[in-house]
Amino acid sequence: MGAVLADIDAWFRAKIFVPLEEGDDPEMAIRSMMAEVTAYFRSGGRVCLVGWIGLGSSGTAFAVRIRDYFARWIAALAQCLRAGAVTPMQARTLAEEAVSGIQGAIILARALNEDAVFGRIVSRHEAALLNAIADRGLHASQG
């Protein structure tokens, strides 16, 4: 199981975490994150193994790694939003909502056997994140 988590971690580090943390275009980083997540989870048709492990009995053995995975995703997204001039409190809130929304969308799409649910939820979260950056940019240019 450790090798599986290592593979997942490497993919998320390369495709999600580093672009959010080090990208110089927050809007592009967010768009890329959502596109990568949609492809990775096959529009909700693939389970989130990290979440599944965390919910299962083996979750205790990997609790720290699972916590760190979600904590880094939230922190990286919040950092990206702050780079887009979103306030720290709003950035953290939006990041938590987006990550939990993506995870919920995976579960809901699988439970309903309707991949389109995943796409709709992810699209709404993407719009909310991009709107927060656009709103802050608008306020900054008016100030």
Helices and strands as residue ranges (DSSP letters): H 2-12, I 13-17, H 18-22, H 26-40, G 42-44, H 49-55, G 57-62, H 63-83, H 88-112, H 115-142
